[in-house]
Amino acid sequence: MKKYFLSICLNPVIQKTIVLDSLTEGEVLRTKEYYTHASGKGVNVSRILYQLGEEVVHFTHAGGRNRKYFLDLACSNGLKVGWVNSFSEIRTCYTILNREKHTTTEIVEEAKPVKSTTKKRVFSRVKELLKFSHTVIISGSKAEGYSSHLFPEIVREAKKVRQRVILDIRGDDLVSSLKYKPDIIKPNLKEFIATFFMEKALPVGEGQDIPKNLYGMVLEKMEELYIEYGIITILTMGSRGVLYYTGRKTEKLPAEPVTPVNTIGCGDAFTAGLASALSKGKSLDEAVKTGQECASKNAQQLAPGTIEPI
């Protein structure tokens, strides 16, 4: 059996994308252009890996009346999905695209808690899937109801069987996983600051510069994580590019300016491009560049988590 990427996300989404010529609050707005896709960070990563020609299995939970609809949507994009029943409804999130201003607005439903027995079944199934994978990518926050130990335990099992592990997670899930030495962590800059410098956390928005003292702390932490755990840290910063530590020094790759159509999934596109390039033996610098190219392509697509039309 051919080895595959195992892309894990325990927060599936049915994503509705609504396109408007302009957006005026307090008015009735009509559109004939609206779309529905399977989404969530892990689905986006998986779909882009598939579009890059990679073998990939997406793993998630699925439950409720929308389970079959979600799985059918994923299948229609060519995805292979492994899942366990969470007995919880799949959430729906909404993307509003404003053509006039080229803006993307997302309305996010919080996930419903999963049944308490779901964690055991998830962990058991992941261990089976690890037998045939070469790279594990864990993306996004997990739904309520899971143990705080779940993601670290998956990282531990993956490293036991010599998998490359890439984490695009944040907070306690990320911190608790460090001791098992994932290969790469890839939160965005705002998530990294909130995770490691909670008391220093500031609203670092799109196009907003980081205070110099905080920027210095970020660079020091990236180096510290490499020295202590051998972890490469890559921080995506939207239109400001990518900041990453190579093991010797910190590099910054600026983003190519584009006119965005839909920015949902750009970070996931970066993760997929990075992982694909590394699996082909590309250098870290080359892989980061590939990730950035995929993020740019994603921003110019209508559907979330794509680098070509679907």
C-alpha positions in Angstrom: 0.0 0.0 0.0 1.3 3.4 -1.0 2.2 5.6 2.0 0.1 8.7 2.5 -0.2 12.0 4.4 -2.4 11.7 7.4 -4.2 15.0 7.9 -6.1 15.2 11.2 -8.6 17.8 12.3 -11.3 17.2 15.0 -13.5 20.2 14.2 -15.2 19.6 10.8 -17.1 22.3 9.0 -19.7 22.7 6.4 -18.7 26.0 4.8 -21.2 28.3 3.1 -19.6 31.0 0.9 -21.8 33.9 -0.1 -20.6 36.4 -2.7 -21.8 40.0 -2.6 -21.1 42.9 -5.0 -21.1 45.1 -1.9 -22.0 44.8 1.8 -24.2 47.3 3.5 -25.2 46.7 7.1 -28.9 47.0 8.0 -30.1 46.2 4.5 -31.7 43.1 2.8 -28.9 41.8 0.6 -29.6 39.3 -2.2 -27.2 37.1 -4.2 -27.4 34.4 -6.8 -23.8 33.4 -6.1 -23.4 31.1 -3.1 -21.6 27.8 -2.6 -21.2 25.0 0.0 -18.1 23.0 0.7 -16.6 20.6 3.2 -14.1 22.6 5.2 -12.2 23.0 8.4 -8.5 23.3 8.6 -7.8 19.7 8.1 -10.1 19.3 5.1 -8.4 22.4 3.5 -5.0 20.9 4.0 -6.1 17.6 2.6 -7.9 19.1 -0.4 -4.8 21.1 -1.4 -2.5 18.1 -0.9 -4.8 16.2 -3.2 -4.7 19.0 -5.8 -0.9 18.9 -5.5 -1.1 15.2 -6.6 -0.3 13.7 -3.1 -1.8 10.6 -1.5 -3.7 11.9 1.5 -6.2 10.6 4.1 -8.2 13.0 6.1 -9.2 11.9 9.5 -12.0 13.6 11.6 -15.1 12.9 13.6 -18.5 13.2 12.1 -22.0 13.0 13.5 -25.5 14.3 13.5 -27.9 14.8 10.6 -25.3 16.5 8.4 -22.7 13.7 8.6 -23.5 12.1 5.3 -23.8 15.6 3.6 -20.3 16.5 4.9 -18.8 13.2 3.8 -20.4 13.4 0.4 -19.0 17.0 -0.1 -15.5 15.8 0.8 -15.8 12.8 -1.4 -16.9 15.0 -4.3 -13.5 16.8 -4.1 -11.6 13.5 -4.3 -10.8 13.2 -0.6 -10.4 9.9 1.3 -11.9 10.4 4.7 -11.5 8.3 7.8 -13.9 9.1 10.6 -15.5 8.0 13.8 -19.0 8.8 15.0 -18.9 11.7 17.5 -22.7 11.8 18.0 -22.4 15.6 17.7 -23.8 17.8 14.9 -21.3 19.2 12.4 -21.2 23.0 12.6 -21.8 25.4 9.7 -19.6 28.5 9.1 -20.3 31.3 6.8 -17.9 33.3 4.5 -19.0 36.6 3.1 -17.0 37.8 0.1 -17.3 41.5 -0.7 -16.2 42.0 -4.3 -16.3 45.8 -4.0 -13.6 45.9 -1.2 -12.0 42.5 -1.8 -12.7 41.5 1.8 -13.4 38.2 3.4 -15.6 38.0 6.5 -16.1 34.7 8.3 -18.9 33.9 10.8 -17.9 30.9 12.9 -20.2 28.6 14.7 -18.6 27.0 17.8 -18.5 23.2 17.6 -20.9 21.1 19.6 -19.3 18.8 22.3 -18.5 15.3 21.2 -19.7 12.2 23.1 -17.3 11.3 25.9 -16.4 7.9 24.3 -15.2 9.6 21.1 -11.6 10.1 22.3 -10.9 6.4 22.7 -12.2 5.6 19.3 -10.3 8.5 17.7 -7.0 7.4 19.2 -7.5 3.7 18.3 -8.3 4.6 14.7 -5.4 7.0 14.4 -3.0 4.3 15.5 -4.3 2.1 12.7 -3.9 4.8 10.1 -0.3 5.6 11.3 0.7 2.2 10.0 0.5 3.4 6.4 1.3 7.1 6.7 4.6 9.0 6.3 3.7 12.5 7.5 1.1 13.5 10.2 -0.4 17.0 10.0 -2.6 18.1 12.9 -4.6 21.3 12.3 -6.9 23.5 14.2 -8.6 23.4 17.6 -10.5 20.3 18.6 -14.2 20.3 19.6 -15.2 20.3 23.2 -15.5 16.9 24.9 -12.0 15.7 24.1 -9.3 15.1 26.7 -6.5 17.7 26.8 -4.0 14.8 26.3 -5.3 13.7 22.9 -3.2 15.7 20.5 0.0 15.1 22.6 -0.7 11.4 22.7 -1.1 11.3 18.9 2.2 13.2 18.4 3.9 10.7 20.8 2.5 7.7 18.8 3.5 9.3 15.4 7.0 9.9 16.6 7.3 6.3 17.9 6.8 5.1 14.3 9.2 7.7 12.9 6.6 9.9 11.2 7.3 13.5 10.3 4.9 15.6 12.4 3.7 19.1 11.5 1.4 20.9 14.0 -0.8 23.9 13.1 -2.4 24.1 16.5 -2.2 26.5 19.4 -2.5 27.0 23.2 -2.3 24.1 25.6 -2.6 21.6 22.7 0.6 22.9 21.3 2.5 23.4 24.5 1.7 19.9 25.8 2.9 18.4 22.5 6.4 20.0 22.5 7.9 17.3 24.8 7.3 14.7 22.1 9.3 16.7 19.6 7.1 17.3 16.6 9.3 18.3 13.6 7.6 21.6 12.7 5.1 23.9 14.4 3.2 26.3 12.2 0.8 28.6 14.1 0.2 32.0 12.7 2.0 34.9 14.5 -1.0 36.0 16.6 -1.6 32.4 17.8 2.1 32.0 18.7 2.1 35.2 20.7 -1.1 34.2 22.5 0.3 30.7 23.2 3.7 31.6 24.6 3.3 35.2 25.8 -0.2 35.3 27.1 0.6 38.2 29.5 2.2 40.1 26.6 -0.4 39.3 24.0 -1.6 42.2 22.0 -4.1 42.4 19.2 -1.7 41.8 16.3 -4.0 42.2 13.3 -3.5 42.1 9.5 -0.9 44.8 8.5 -0.2 45.7 12.1 3.4 45.8 13.2 4.6 43.9 16.3 6.1 46.1 19.1 9.9 45.7 18.9 10.3 44.2 22.4 7.6 41.5 21.6 9.2 40.8 18.2 12.5 40.1 20.0 10.8 37.8 22.4 9.2 35.9 19.5 12.6 35.4 17.8 14.2 34.2 21.1 11.4 31.7 21.6 11.7 30.3 18.1 15.4 29.7 18.8 14.7 28.3 22.2 12.3 25.7 20.8 14.9 24.5 18.4 17.6 24.2 21.0 15.4 22.5 23.6 13.3 20.2 21.3 14.8 20.4 17.8 11.6 21.9 16.6 11.5 24.2 13.5 9.0 27.1 14.0 7.3 28.7 11.1 5.0 31.6 11.6 2.6 32.8 8.9 1.8 36.5 9.0 -0.8 37.0 6.2 0.2 39.8 3.8 3.4 40.4 5.8 4.8 37.0 4.7 6.4 34.2 6.8 8.9 34.2 9.6 10.8 31.0 10.3 13.8 29.6 12.2 16.1 27.4 10.1 18.1 25.9 13.0 20.9 28.5 12.4 19.1 31.8 12.0 15.7 33.4 11.5 14.5 34.1 8.0 11.7 36.2 6.7 10.0 35.6 3.3 7.8 38.4 2.1 4.4 37.6 0.6 3.7 38.4 -3.1 1.0 41.0 -3.3 -2.3 39.7 -4.8 -5.8 40.9 -5.1 -7.6 38.4 -2.8 -10.9 36.6 -3.7 -11.2 34.4 -0.6 -8.6 34.3 2.1 -10.1 31.4 4.0 -7.7 28.5 4.1 -4.5 30.4 3.2 -2.7 29.2 6.2 -3.8 25.6 5.4 -2.6 26.0 1.9 0.8 27.0 3.2 0.9 24.0 5.4 0.0 21.7 2.6 2.5 23.2 0.2 5.2 23.1 2.9 4.5 19.4 3.7 4.4 18.4 0.0 7.7 20.0 -0.7 9.4 18.5 2.3 8.2 15.0 1.4 9.9 15.4 -2.0 13.2 16.2 -0.3 13.2 19.9 -0.8 15.1 22.2 1.6 13.3 24.1 4.3 13.8 27.3 2.3 12.3 25.8 -0.8 9.5 24.3 1.2 8.6 27.6 2.8 8.6 29.2 -0.6 6.3 26.5 -2.0 4.0 27.0 1.0 3.8 30.7 0.3 3.0 30.1 -3.3 0.1 27.8 -2.4 -1.2 30.4 0.1 -1.1 33.0 -2.6 -3.0 30.7 -5.1 -5.6 29.9 -2.4 -6.3 33.6 -1.8 -7.2 33.9 -5.5 -9.7 31.0 -5.5 -13.4 31.2 -4.7 -13.6 28.0 -2.7 -11.8 27.7 0.6 -8.7 25.5 0.8 -8.0 25.2 -2.9 -5.3 26.2 -5.3 -7.4 25.4 -8.4 -11.1 25.6 -9.1 -13.4 22.9 -7.9 
